[in-house]
Amino acid sequence: MKTIIRYSFFCLSIFILDSCRKPEKTEALLLEKLQEKKTYEKILSYTHEIGIDTTLAAKRGPLGLLEEISYGHKPQHIRYTAKVLQPDSARIRDAAWALVEGKNKNIDKVLAGLEPVFPAYVQLKSHYSRFLENGQADSAAIIAESLNAYRWINRQAQGAERMVFVNTRGAYLKGFDASGSQKLSMRVIVGKTTSPTPGMDTYATNIIMYPYWNVPTNIALKEMLPKIKEDEGYLEDNGMAVIDTKGDSVDVRSINWNEISVDNFPYRFRQDNGEDNSLGLLKVNIKNPLAIYLHDTNVRTLFVNDQRWRSHGCVRLQYPAQLANFLAGEHLLDDNFINEPITNQKPQSTKLKQKVPVFIFYLGADINDSGQLVFFKDVYNWNNKVA
């Protein structure tokens, strides 16, 4: 009899343990709990409040919404992306379990914890809510694009100690540390309306002091060749060398320029380095196939002008030495290096120890150095164009 009682007690204990054991945390269980009406409606409401188009994001399911809150999607008008990084899926799932196990008590706190910590992002989010509450949907939509751009930066800059952001619509550059705090700011000159600076998501590779300017073929043919045919002294006056396909310098007097055309151009032009070089005294290479880079300029007076859409597409820097030091993470140059005398300097390349993310976006709103919300004119008239 005692044996039967002991066995019954053992079976009852096993039954109680099985009943108390928590169900295994599977993907299917997580999705099921996230899709419970109260939880899912709260997630949808939160995403709407921070400028996310829930009709698009919801197609990816609740986990897709959480990923959108933290990492966004590729901004408009990006022509080149070096590499799209995968989101931190473990972080997303940890937040998802925190949502479903918190019984809806801390949903806002958990969701806010997924968002970027950039001070500019936090301010933009506040302005977005204000415009939305005031019924100013058009202005809110512009801010929503900027919020998404900062989320995308949060995705692509994972692990980076520093990053660079250029807004071609406002013609300025900012440098951020890993926390999103602004460490650098300057005006830039970007592409004119006929040759707009393309949007990019890439990284800086090296810094070149005293660079040559290898003239892009389209500039050589469209702008320089007609001037050379009118006056062969144009090349010498502008410090230009003619380089053949083997990389050798060619005597310009040996060339019959009347025979040179778009269909017959076996050369390239290279401008000597120095103070008169169009790239100035410093060039930052960024990975891309479009011949776009960041550089100094020999016409530095243009930065006082508010109309700074003047280049062929590259980004001219107001403070090149400051950017070089920021990218390198150490002191390389003094601010007054551009005023130092140059004598027979050869190009000098400094490879960056770490890749520094560089984002070139076209954003209609941002926070300026004074902490104020600023809207920018659609200088390239891209609002109604397909990215």
C-alpha positions as CSV (number, residue, x, y, z in Angstrom):
1,M,0.0,0.0,0.0
2,K,2.8,2.4,0.9
3,T,4.5,1.6,-2.5
4,I,1.3,2.6,-4.3
5,I,1.0,5.9,-2.3
6,R,4.7,6.7,-3.0
7,Y,4.2,6.1,-6.7
8,S,1.0,8.2,-6.8
9,F,2.8,11.0,-5.1
10,F,5.7,10.8,-7.5
11,C,3.3,10.9,-10.5
12,L,1.5,13.9,-9.0
13,S,4.8,15.7,-8.5
14,I,5.8,15.1,-12.1
15,F,2.4,16.4,-13.2
16,I,2.8,19.6,-11.1
17,L,6.3,20.2,-12.4
18,D,5.2,19.8,-16.0
19,S,2.2,22.1,-15.4
20,C,4.5,24.8,-13.9
21,R,7.2,24.5,-16.5
22,K,7.3,27.5,-18.8
23,P,6.7,26.8,-22.5
24,E,9.8,26.8,-24.6
25,K,10.7,30.2,-26.2
26,T,10.1,29.4,-29.8
27,E,9.8,31.7,-32.8
28,A,6.3,30.6,-33.3
29,L,5.3,31.3,-29.7
30,L,6.9,34.8,-29.9
31,L,5.0,35.7,-33.1
32,E,1.8,34.4,-31.6
33,K,2.2,36.6,-28.5
34,L,3.3,39.7,-30.5
35,Q,0.2,39.4,-32.6
36,E,-2.2,39.4,-29.7
37,K,-4.5,42.4,-30.3
38,K,-3.6,44.6,-27.4
39,T,0.2,44.2,-27.9
40,Y,0.2,44.5,-31.7
41,E,-2.1,47.6,-31.6
42,K,0.3,49.2,-29.2
43,I,3.3,48.5,-31.4
44,L,1.4,49.9,-34.4
45,S,0.4,53.0,-32.5
46,Y,4.0,53.6,-31.4
47,T,5.4,53.3,-34.9
48,H,2.9,55.7,-36.2
49,E,3.9,58.2,-33.5
50,I,7.5,58.2,-34.7
51,G,6.9,58.7,-38.4
52,I,6.9,55.1,-39.6
53,D,4.5,54.1,-42.4
54,T,2.7,51.3,-40.7
55,T,0.9,50.1,-43.9
56,L,4.3,49.3,-45.4
57,A,6.1,48.1,-42.3
58,A,3.2,45.9,-41.1
59,K,3.7,43.7,-44.2
60,R,6.8,42.4,-42.5
61,G,5.0,41.4,-39.4
62,P,5.6,42.5,-35.8
63,L,9.3,41.6,-35.8
64,G,9.6,43.7,-39.0
65,L,8.0,46.6,-37.2
66,L,10.5,46.3,-34.3
67,E,13.4,46.2,-36.8
68,E,12.0,49.3,-38.5
69,I,11.8,51.2,-35.2
70,S,15.5,50.6,-34.6
71,Y,17.1,50.4,-38.0
72,G,14.7,52.0,-40.5
73,H,15.0,51.4,-44.3
74,K,17.3,52.8,-47.0
75,P,16.7,56.5,-47.5
76,Q,15.6,57.9,-50.8
77,H,18.0,59.0,-53.5
78,I,20.8,56.6,-52.6
79,R,22.8,55.7,-55.7
80,Y,25.5,53.7,-54.1
81,T,25.7,51.5,-51.0
82,A,28.9,49.8,-50.1
83,K,27.2,47.1,-48.0
84,V,23.9,46.7,-46.3
85,L,24.6,45.4,-42.8
86,Q,22.3,42.9,-41.1
87,P,20.3,44.2,-38.1
88,D,21.1,42.9,-34.7
89,S,18.4,40.2,-34.7
90,A,19.2,39.1,-31.1
91,R,18.6,42.6,-29.8
92,I,15.2,42.7,-31.7
93,R,14.2,39.4,-30.2
94,D,15.2,40.3,-26.7
95,A,13.0,43.4,-27.0
96,A,10.2,41.3,-28.4
97,W,10.2,38.9,-25.5
98,A,10.4,41.8,-23.1
99,L,7.2,43.2,-24.7
100,V,5.2,40.0,-24.5
101,E,6.4,39.0,-21.0
102,G,5.8,42.5,-19.6
103,K,2.0,42.2,-19.8
104,N,1.8,45.6,-21.6
105,K,3.1,47.5,-18.7
106,N,6.4,48.8,-20.2
107,I,5.7,48.6,-23.9
108,D,6.6,52.3,-24.6
109,K,9.8,52.0,-22.6
110,V,10.9,48.8,-24.4
111,L,10.1,50.3,-27.9
112,A,11.9,53.5,-27.1
113,G,14.9,51.5,-26.1
114,L,15.2,50.2,-29.6
115,E,15.5,53.7,-31.2
116,P,18.7,55.5,-31.9
117,V,20.1,57.6,-29.1
118,F,21.3,60.4,-31.4
119,P,20.4,63.8,-29.7
120,A,19.3,65.1,-33.1
121,Y,17.0,62.1,-33.6
122,V,15.4,62.7,-30.2
123,Q,14.7,66.3,-31.1
124,L,13.4,65.5,-34.5
125,K,11.0,63.0,-32.9
126,S,9.6,65.7,-30.6
127,H,9.1,68.1,-33.6
128,Y,7.4,65.3,-35.6
129,S,4.8,64.8,-32.8
130,R,4.2,68.5,-32.6
131,F,3.6,69.0,-36.3
132,L,1.4,65.9,-36.4
133,E,-0.7,67.2,-33.5
134,N,-1.1,70.5,-35.2
135,G,-2.3,68.9,-38.4
136,Q,0.8,69.9,-40.4
137,A,1.1,66.6,-42.3
138,D,3.4,67.8,-45.0
139,S,6.0,69.2,-42.6
140,A,5.7,66.1,-40.5
141,A,6.3,63.9,-43.5
142,I,9.6,65.7,-44.2
143,I,10.7,65.2,-40.7
144,A,9.7,61.5,-40.9
145,E,12.2,61.0,-43.7
146,S,15.0,62.5,-41.6
147,L,14.0,60.2,-38.7
148,N,14.3,57.2,-40.9
149,A,17.7,58.4,-42.1
150,Y,19.0,58.5,-38.6
151,R,17.6,55.0,-38.0
152,W,19.4,53.8,-41.1
153,I,22.6,55.4,-39.8
154,N,22.0,53.5,-36.6
155,R,21.9,50.3,-38.6
156,Q,24.9,50.9,-40.9
157,A,27.2,52.4,-38.3
158,Q,27.1,49.4,-35.9
159,G,30.4,49.3,-34.0
160,A,31.8,52.4,-35.6
161,E,33.7,54.8,-33.3
162,R,32.9,57.8,-35.5
163,M,30.9,58.6,-38.6
164,V,30.4,61.4,-41.1
165,F,27.1,62.7,-42.4
166,V,26.7,65.1,-45.4
167,N,23.3,66.6,-46.2
168,T,23.4,67.9,-49.8
169,R,20.1,69.6,-49.4
170,G,21.5,71.8,-46.7
171,A,25.2,71.8,-47.9
172,Y,26.7,70.9,-44.6
173,L,28.7,68.1,-42.9
174,K,28.5,66.7,-39.4
175,G,30.8,64.3,-37.5
176,F,29.3,62.0,-34.8
177,D,30.8,59.7,-32.3
178,A,29.4,56.2,-31.5
179,S,26.7,57.6,-29.3
180,G,25.5,60.0,-32.0
181,S,26.9,63.1,-30.2
182,Q,28.0,65.7,-32.7
183,K,31.8,66.3,-32.7
184,L,32.3,68.2,-35.9
185,S,30.4,70.6,-38.1
186,M,31.2,72.6,-41.2
187,R,29.8,74.0,-44.4
188,V,30.4,72.2,-47.6
189,I,30.0,72.9,-51.3
190,V,28.1,70.2,-53.2
191,G,27.0,69.5,-56.7
192,K,25.1,72.1,-58.7
193,T,21.6,71.3,-60.1
194,T,23.1,70.1,-63.4
195,S,25.5,67.7,-61.6
196,P,24.0,66.9,-58.3
197,T,26.0,65.0,-55.6
198,P,24.6,61.5,-55.6
199,G,23.4,59.9,-52.3
200,M,25.7,57.4,-50.8
201,D,26.1,55.0,-47.9
202,T,29.8,54.2,-47.9
203,Y,33.0,54.7,-45.9
204,A,36.2,56.7,-46.0
205,T,39.4,54.7,-46.8
206,N,42.4,57.1,-46.8
207,I,43.5,60.8,-46.7
208,I,45.7,62.2,-49.4
209,M,47.8,65.3,-48.8
210,Y,48.8,67.4,-51.9
211,P,46.7,65.3,-54.3
212,Y,46.8,65.4,-58.0
213,W,43.5,66.0,-59.7
214,N,42.7,63.3,-62.3
215,V,40.1,65.1,-64.3
216,P,36.9,63.0,-64.9
217,T,36.4,62.2,-68.6
218,N,33.1,64.1,-68.9
219,I,34.7,67.3,-67.6
220,A,37.7,66.9,-69.8
221,L,35.6,66.5,-72.9
222,K,32.7,68.8,-72.3
223,E,34.5,71.7,-70.6
224,M,38.2,71.5,-71.1
225,L,38.6,70.2,-74.7
226,P,36.8,73.2,-76.3
227,K,39.0,75.6,-74.4
228,I,42.2,73.7,-75.4
229,K,41.2,73.9,-79.1
230,E,40.7,77.6,-78.7
231,D,44.0,78.1,-76.8
232,E,46.6,75.3,-76.4
233,G,48.1,77.4,-73.6
234,Y,45.1,76.5,-71.4
235,L,46.7,73.3,-70.2
236,E,50.0,75.0,-69.1
237,D,48.1,77.9,-67.6
238,N,46.1,75.5,-65.4
239,G,49.0,73.2,-64.5
240,M,47.6,70.3,-66.5
241,A,49.5,67.3,-67.8
242,V,48.3,65.0,-70.6
243,I,48.6,61.3,-69.6
244,D,48.3,58.5,-72.1
245,T,46.8,55.0,-71.5
246,K,50.2,53.7,-70.3
247,G,50.3,56.4,-67.6
248,D,53.1,58.3,-69.3
249,S,53.1,62.1,-69.7
250,V,52.7,63.3,-73.3
251,D,54.1,66.5,-74.9
252,V,51.0,68.6,-75.6
253,R,52.7,70.1,-78.6
254,S,52.8,66.6,-80.2
255,I,49.0,66.3,-80.2
256,N,46.8,67.5,-83.1
257,W,43.9,68.7,-81.0
258,N,41.7,69.1,-84.0
259,E,41.6,65.3,-84.3
260,I,40.7,64.8,-80.7
261,S,37.0,64.3,-80.0
262,V,34.5,62.4,-77.8
263,D,35.1,59.3,-79.9
264,N,38.8,59.7,-80.1
265,F,40.3,60.7,-76.7
266,P,43.1,58.3,-75.7
267,Y,44.3,60.5,-72.9
268,R,43.4,61.9,-69.5
269,F,44.2,65.2,-67.9
270,R,46.0,65.5,-64.6
271,Q,46.4,68.7,-62.7
272,D,49.6,69.2,-60.7
273,N,49.3,69.4,-57.0
274,G,49.7,72.5,-55.0
275,E,47.8,75.7,-54.1
276,D,46.2,76.1,-57.5
277,N,44.9,72.5,-57.7
278,S,41.1,72.3,-57.8
279,L,41.2,69.7,-55.0
280,G,43.2,72.1,-52.8
281,L,45.7,70.4,-50.5
282,L,43.7,67.5,-49.1
283,K,41.5,64.8,-50.5
284,V,39.5,62.1,-48.6
285,N,38.8,59.0,-50.6
286,I,35.4,57.3,-50.0
287,K,34.6,53.9,-51.6
288,N,32.3,54.3,-54.6
289,P,32.4,53.8,-58.4
290,L,31.1,57.4,-59.2
291,A,34.4,59.3,-58.7
292,I,33.0,61.2,-55.8
293,Y,35.2,62.2,-52.9
294,L,35.6,64.9,-50.2
295,H,38.3,67.5,-50.7
296,D,39.7,70.9,-50.0
297,T,39.4,73.7,-52.6
298,N,41.5,76.5,-54.0
299,V,38.5,78.9,-53.8
300,R,37.8,78.9,-50.1
301,T,35.9,82.2,-50.1
302,L,32.8,80.5,-51.4
303,F,32.0,79.0,-48.0
304,V,30.6,82.4,-46.8
305,N,27.9,82.1,-49.5
306,D,24.6,80.5,-48.6
307,Q,24.3,79.3,-52.2
308,R,26.8,76.4,-52.0
309,W,25.6,74.1,-54.9
310,R,28.5,74.8,-57.2
311,S,30.6,71.6,-57.7
312,H,30.6,68.9,-60.4
313,G,29.4,66.5,-57.7
314,C,32.2,66.1,-55.2
315,V,32.0,67.6,-51.7
316,R,34.3,70.6,-50.9
317,L,35.3,71.0,-47.3
318,Q,35.3,74.2,-45.3
319,Y,37.7,72.8,-42.7
320,P,39.6,69.9,-44.3
321,A,42.2,69.6,-41.5
322,Q,39.5,69.2,-38.9
323,L,37.8,66.4,-40.9
324,A,41.2,64.7,-41.5
325,N,41.9,64.7,-37.7
326,F,38.4,63.4,-37.0
327,L,38.6,60.6,-39.5
328,A,42.0,59.5,-38.2
329,G,41.0,59.7,-34.6
330,E,44.2,61.6,-33.9
331,H,45.9,64.9,-34.7
332,L,47.4,64.9,-38.2
333,L,47.2,68.5,-39.3
334,D,46.9,72.0,-37.9
335,D,44.1,74.2,-39.1
336,N,46.5,76.6,-40.7
337,F,48.3,73.9,-42.9
338,I,46.6,75.4,-45.9
339,N,48.6,78.6,-45.4
340,E,52.0,76.9,-45.2
341,P,54.4,77.3,-48.1
342,I,54.5,74.4,-50.5
343,T,57.8,73.3,-52.2
344,N,57.9,70.3,-54.4
345,Q,55.5,68.3,-52.3
346,K,54.5,64.9,-53.5
347,P,51.1,63.3,-52.8
348,Q,51.1,61.7,-49.3
349,S,48.5,59.0,-48.4
350,T,47.4,58.1,-44.9
351,K,45.4,55.0,-44.7
352,L,42.7,55.1,-42.0
353,K,43.1,52.5,-39.2
354,Q,39.4,51.9,-39.2
355,K,36.7,52.3,-41.9
356,V,34.7,55.4,-41.1
357,P,31.1,55.3,-42.3
358,V,30.2,58.2,-44.6
359,F,26.6,59.0,-45.4
360,I,25.6,61.4,-48.1
361,F,21.8,62.0,-47.8
362,Y,19.3,64.5,-49.3
363,L,17.2,65.5,-46.3
364,G,14.6,68.2,-46.0
365,A,14.9,68.7,-42.3
366,D,17.5,68.5,-39.5
367,I,18.6,70.0,-36.3
368,N,21.3,72.7,-36.6
369,D,24.2,73.5,-34.4
370,S,22.0,75.7,-32.2
371,G,19.6,72.9,-31.6
372,Q,16.9,74.4,-33.8
373,L,14.8,72.6,-36.4
374,V,15.6,73.7,-39.9
375,F,13.8,72.9,-43.2
376,F,15.8,73.0,-46.5
377,K,14.8,73.9,-50.0
378,D,14.4,71.1,-52.5
379,V,17.4,72.4,-54.5
380,Y,17.6,69.4,-56.8
381,N,13.8,69.2,-57.3
382,W,13.8,65.5,-56.3
383,N,10.6,65.6,-54.3
384,N,8.5,64.3,-57.1
385,K,11.1,62.1,-58.7
386,V,11.5,58.4,-58.2
387,A,14.7,57.7,-56.2
